[in-house]
Amino acid sequence: MPGALQSAHRWQGRPGPERREKAAAGAGVTRLMRLNSLFLKDLGFCLQPGSEPLPSARGRFGAPLPILTAVTSPNLAISYWDYIRTEELLALQGGIPRDERQLGNDEVLFITVHQVFELWFKLVLRELRTARDLFHSERVAEQELSGAVRSLKRACSVLRVANQHWEVMETLTTREFLAFRDKLFPASGFQSAQLRQIEILFGLPMEERIPLGLEGGYLAALKSPGAGSSPALAHVEAQLADMPTLKTAIEEWLFRTPIDGSDPRAADDERRVRAFLEAYLEAHAREVDATAVHTASIARTPEDGARIRERYEAEKRSVRAFFAPASEEGGFRTARLRAAMLFIETYRELPLLAWPREVLDALVELEQFLVIFRQRHARMVERVIGRRTGTGGSAGVDYLDATALKYRIFRDLWAIRTLQIRRAAAPALARPEFYDFRNS
């Protein structure tokens, strides 16, 4: 194919895009055949009963397409109002009485903002699943990475806007909120199943969840009053069963990254990866030493200079330890994953590393927006009601602050920022041509 890439992941040796496109075509036909008949009628079309597909009525890979025939229908033309179901949407802010005429403006605002949050969460989940499914594919082609970045960036844009919605919530004063807060007991924002799904799909392990301080843990908190099942619990349980997580899929993809041309399936891969790391660590040490000499030279006292030098020596030791994880941390597999992140970030100007670097940057940005979301939530709660116990029995602001600090998924990607050095100081690669376009 003209202009085809010399794939940095070409050796992943798994079924190619043609096979996946065939499967996608078949799945698409199945979804089309299962379209709700009422929806088809609204559009003015129906499946012709008893019809067999014409020989020409086939998709790209020979899959038969259903015959759609126009029918006379007064609903052929559709309005904006009907298309987005505005009438039903505007009837959903009635709260407990199901009638917003019985509610004040403050309570309707509270309900509406949280409903908008849930709609944003729905979009984030869709984009995260799309990205997860791509990276979980047995082969990830370079030309597909732009789509993954688009999904991750769209999720970032959604969360950026969602973070601004806390400003609307902050128009509630304490007394205004207290006027209807008692209605919420024992409900809690923690019962947002979709936010829990985002955390699970992103890769938050069960064991790293911060306890709510309630009997039965966070799954029990999702049950309906009376300890019964609930739609929220069903959504979260379904997400727990829908594996892998985005983090796991990303790590599968990263592990296959050729590091200075080294194939992870090769017998000498570990030796070559460790050689790359050693060259990089030596370059990193030279950079740290130069900075330490300059910083210590301007210290106010000899004692301050000694403390500064020791701080930089500790930094070098920690970097070496980072790339030599113990067996319980994953051993060489974890070291290779970290080396892949470092390699992509350090040599991102190479043609075949440009999109992988965009993927890593989008993951960091997405996690940053999730951290900001939790921080803004905590500050909004503190501003409106202070440090009261939450309506669901949690520690309130203290619990929210703890999640913002501790819920980090891509910790190694953040750590790599500390370990990077100037482009001019990076060691030369043995096989930089491996990452060029094939026809360049």
Sequence and secondary structure as in RCSB ss.txt:
>XXXX:A:sequence
MPGALQSAHRWQGRPGPERREKAAAGAGVTRLMRLNSLFLKDLGFCLQPGSEPLPSARGRFGAPLPILTAVTSPN
LAISYWDYIRTEELLALQGGIPRDERQLGNDEVLFITVHQVFELWFKLVLRELRTARDLFHSERVAEQELSGAVR
SLKRACSVLRVANQHWEVMETLTTREFLAFRDKLFPASGFQSAQLRQIEILFGLPMEERIPLGLEGGYLAALKSP
GAGSSPALAHVEAQLADMPTLKTAIEEWLFRTPIDGSDPRAADDERRVRAFLEAYLEAHAREVDATAVHTASIAR
TPEDGARIRERYEAEKRSVRAFFAPASEEGGFRTARLRAAMLFIETYRELPLLAWPREVLDALVELEQFLVIFRQ
RHARMVERVIGRRTGTGGSAGVDYLDATALKYRIFRDLWAIRTLQIRRAAAPALARPEFYDFRNS
>XXXX:A:secstr
 TT    TTGGG    HHHHHHHHHHHHHHHHHTS HHHHHHHTEEE TT    TT B TTS B   EEE   TT
SS  HHHHTTHHHHTTS  TTTT GGGS HHHHHHHHHHHHHHHHHHHHHHHHHHHHHHHTSS   HHHHHHHHH
HHHHHHHHHHHHHHHHHHHTTS HHHHHHHHGGGTT  GGG HHHHHHHHHHT  GGGS   SSTTHHHHHTSBT
TTB  HHHHHHHHHHHS S HHHHHHHHHHT  BTTB TTSTTHHHHHHHHHHHHHHHHHHHHHHHHHHHHHT S
SHHHHHHHHHHHHHHHHHHHHHTS  GGGTHHHHHHHHHHHHHHHHTTTSGGGHHHHHHHHHHHHHHHHHHHHHH
HHHHHHHHHHTT   TTSS THHHHHHHHHH  S HHHHHHHHH   GGGS   S GGGGS TT 
